[in-house]
Amino acid sequence: AQSVTQLGSHVSVSEGALVLLRCNYSSSVPPYLFWYVQYPNQGLQLLLKYTSAATLVKGINDFEAEFKKSETSFHLTKPSAHMSDAAEYFCAVSSGSARQLTFGSGTQLTVLP
Amino acid sequence: DGGITQSPKYLFRKEGQNVTLSCEQNLNHDAMYWYRQDPGQGLRLIYYSQIVNDFQKGDIAEGYSVSREKKESFPLTVTSAQKNPTAFYLCASQGFSTGELFFGEGSRLTVL
């Protein structure tokens, strides 16, 4: 079985500050991990993905995430928040023969001026 | 451009009526999915299809039906048996290698 936990349903940061969104996963086999972003009334857009290559993954809009097997984590970071980063972010995992993705419950990011 | 097209974007339905949401993809993907999204509950899987003429129930299939007669199309019918159909519905197809999902823009269904 696989599962995802996103710590913090709401995160607020000031514009220009570091963004850190937390994701922990559970999987009995090496996972594939994903971060998606969703703007209001839109579909989900892939930010980045980990597929067992480099543990530090760079995505679009200066986001990056680090796969830490020992901590079963895949936290999303961005050095400097921009107002346009305000959105909901979802972490997801798929593993083994289970090609279905399991999503976390999401983190709503607010960027304060 | 390649992608997932969902229609309609907004839909209003009276209680007791069935409604069908369209999902079309031109990415040549075999697998397609339907999710329901409610505020604060993330994405919940309704149905998925790994190949044409085959589909499986997800976690919340009751009150919904699907068909997969063509690779490109995976329509979802919300039936009158669905007790609380007001929600945002997302369709996705799945890439071959890494399994990432490609999402449509969603359909918002409101029951009056």
Chai-1 contact restraints between the chains, C-beta under 6 A:
chainA,res_idxA,chainB,res_idxB,connection_type,confidence,min_distance_angstrom,max_distance_angstrom,comment,restraint_id
A,Y32,B,T98,contact,1.0,0.0,6.0,A-B,restraint_1
A,Y32,B,G99,contact,1.0,0.0,6.0,A-B,restraint_2
A,Q42,B,E105,contact,1.0,0.0,6.0,A-B,restraint_3
A,G43,B,L90,contact,1.0,0.0,6.0,A-B,restraint_4
A,G43,B,F103,contact,1.0,0.0,6.0,A-B,restraint_5
A,G43,B,G104,contact,1.0,0.0,6.0,A-B,restraint_6
A,G43,B,E105,contact,1.0,0.0,6.0,A-B,restraint_7
A,G43,B,G106,contact,1.0,0.0,6.0,A-B,restraint_8
A,L44,B,F103,contact,1.0,0.0,6.0,A-B,restraint_9
A,L46,B,E100,contact,1.0,0.0,6.0,A-B,restraint_10
A,K49,B,T98,contact,1.0,0.0,6.0,A-B,restraint_11
A,K49,B,E100,contact,1.0,0.0,6.0,A-B,restraint_12
A,T51,B,T98,contact,1.0,0.0,6.0,A-B,restraint_13
A,S94,B,G99,contact,1.0,0.0,6.0,A-B,restraint_14
A,R99,B,G99,contact,1.0,0.0,6.0,A-B,restraint_15
A,L101,B,L101,contact,1.0,0.0,6.0,A-B,restraint_16
A,F103,B,G42,contact,1.0,0.0,6.0,A-B,restraint_17
A,F103,B,L43,contact,1.0,0.0,6.0,A-B,restraint_18
A,S105,B,G42,contact,1.0,0.0,6.0,A-B,restraint_19
A,G106,B,G42,contact,1.0,0.0,6.0,A-B,restraint_20
